[in-house]
Amino acid sequence: MLGVRYDSEKHRLTVILKGFRCSWDQCIFCCFSEEAAKNYRDLIETDLEILRQAGKILGQREVRELVLFNGGSFFELPYQIVLRLSELTAHRDLAVETRPEFLSEGAVLETLQLLKPSKLTLRVGLESASEKIRVRFRKGINDVQIKELINLRGKLRRKAEDRVRFIAYILFGVEGVTEASVKRSVNFFRRYLDGVTAIKYRRYKAGMPRETHPSQKLLEFLRTSCEEVDMTESELWEITARRK
Ligand code: SF4
């Protein structure tokens, strides 16, 4: 789903922009690229309209948190869109998604300077603490990159104090990933980053890994250990691909 969605309970505005195909675009569980822009004009026109709608809601409702998705990494968005976004983000909590290779001390500090959020949450799709599982998912993130991410968080804590947070996404309910392994991932990322969002895997089409049903025990564990457990049932997860 592209567009905006306001959650009046959490006072959260979710903005889903159109992006170009993710530069990695190889994870075997992902089909966000089916919603990607066909060309630069398509992206700019669509995103400026979505940001206009977001600006309207920001003018009318109390928004404590702005969550931005673009079907890839925030740092892949054209500068024109980031500049327009900067008119909406000052003095608000902002969350964006990114792959770790786009993150550096300079990139994060410049983002703080340009967007001026009260807090910046960097949500990084790591999926699992196990490199073996990430390889199976074709995630393209190795253990060295995870260590670098943890080090970067340490450096930024010293420079930006608690203005920057790193949250790991982990996947559950997917074949080949045991519940014990999901728990290990949650415990690992909670220890070394600022928290975890657990995402229930959703199979969009044949050829993708199968879904498994999480036990009540696992769900209870996730609800008490994670910042958020996303069961991927909301319209936010509807994309152009048809489920099979
Ligand atoms: S990095 Fe994210 S957007 Fe890119 S293919 Fe993997 S899951 Fe999809």
Residues whose N, C-alpha, C, O or C-beta is under 5 A from the ligand:
A	BS01	SF4	C22 W24 D25 Q26 C27 C30 F32 G71 G72 G125
